[in-house]
Amino acid sequence: VSHGVLEGDQVSRDELSILDETIAKLPAHSTLGQALASARNSLCDGRPAVISGFLEEVSPSQAAKYLGVSRPTVYKLINSREIPSHMAGSHHRIVMRDLVAYEARRDVARRELAETFAHADAAEASVARRLADVDPATAERLGL
Amino acid sequence: MGTAGRPTLRCLREDLAGSVQDTYQQGRIRAGKVPCAALTDTKHPLVDWVAHQFEVGDDADISRTGISAIKHPKFYKARTGKRWRGAVYVDPATGQAWLVAAGYRREGEPDDFYTQFAADVNANGADRYLPSEDDLAVLRVEEAKARLADWKTDVAVAVFETVAEAIESPEGKASVMLPGLDIEGNVGQLSLELTSDPDLGVDEQGDTLVEVDIAIHDWSDIEAERLLTVTVCSAMAPSEDSWDAVPMHGLTHLIAQIPSARLADIRQSVALGDLPTEPPGEVRQTDHSHFVAARNIARATVNGEAVVAICGATFVPRRDPTGLDVCPTCTDIQRAAAGSD
């Protein structure tokens, strides 16, 4: 059973203190140490953490935690072939690599969304200008 | 359609600029720009007086005094306080009133301004004073903005009704044709789906979270669609960090986890007919500052591009982060990376 995506309540305090000792034993500025410390801080604050091999397989419910969406939305992504999956018996399995690839595509959409939110005023001014049938040069000159 | 009596750009620039009671507006006027979004908001007593005396759809001129020394076109006297005098032209085609000239009353000469104005118009014609193409363009943009505000309100109402319908439907789904705009590529549909999943957990108040998935179909006008996206999101959850993008079927679905109490409120509003009467505001950023790679921040701030913070939040820097609390996730990661934890 793979446990690529961990929830805070799946890890005990004892396990966390052993993890702390392990991190302390690693050399300062160790990349592995930083990755483990980052996962540890997330778990302590009740947020999920991912520790996984690139080709590890996860369940739709773990994928939902990784993507920060509901499980039904993961099934929608599987059914629309946005995320490849295969069956292991009666269960869907998703390769971690495919989740990472989906997240990379999603980042493009996220940037567009952030820019949409940030530039709402400019979009509104431009739509108003077009509704009013005022050319861009005039709008610019008059500061509309 | 029309607005309250408003100044012409010539009157603002040549007659009023120096006495506008706001230095920002003065600077805009001197740079040849409109001082504010609605010209009737120019901070000047005479502009204010004209806006109140010449209201939209006023057809009776009983309280108005004409400048009798000018036969054609007809100008009315404007006056406020002891000092400010002006001339108002009412466009016969639209009923729109324009403050076309203004000046000080000189000591001991009560009608000095009107006499000078009449002499100038009678000698040189009125064209210099009548509203210009630029004045009409500014007026049209103001009217378009008012129409957009009404349209955004209609969109918010459509969102509320769609949410209520989705709550009542067995699949948690509903879709609606969105109100159109008078530009090409303006027709579109909003589909909305509500998903309950116990794994989504609860918010700080202990309310169950429900996932809202929205998609806007068929709008081909990109700018109008952006405005629509912001309006739809803001009507439901006005905080930027509520929303995330989920590409699906070549379309970006927008997903938010919204407390069930908020959805119940919307449903209640629809049931009581208590629908939005104002346009929803912007989608606001959180009160947190984030850690972002220094090499990315300058370019993004100048170009208005999005950056990805080390906690994963994607946003366009648009607030001064000074004095804001640092995002707790960013703090953790920063601490871990510095090896000081």
Interface residues (C-beta under 8 A of the other chain):
Chain A: A28 H29 G33 Q34 A37 S38 R40 N41 S42 D45 R47 S61 A64 K65 L67 G68 V69 S70 R71 P72 T73 K76 L77 S80 E82 R105 R106 D107 V108 A109 R110 R111 E112 L113 A114 E115 T116 F117 A118 H119 A120 D121 A123 E124 S126 V127 A128 R129 R130 L131 A132 D133 V134 T138 A139 R141 L142 G143 L144
Chain B: L9 R28 A31 G32 K33 V34 D134 A137 V138 R140 V141 E143 A144 K145 R147 L148 L181 D182 I183 T195 D197 D199 L200 E211 D213 E223 A224 R226 L227 T229 V230 C233 E240 W243 D244 A245 V246 P247 M248 H249 T252 L254 I255 E282 V283 Q285 G304 E305 A306 V308 T314 F315 V316 R318 P328 T329 D332 I333 R335 A336 A337 G339 D341
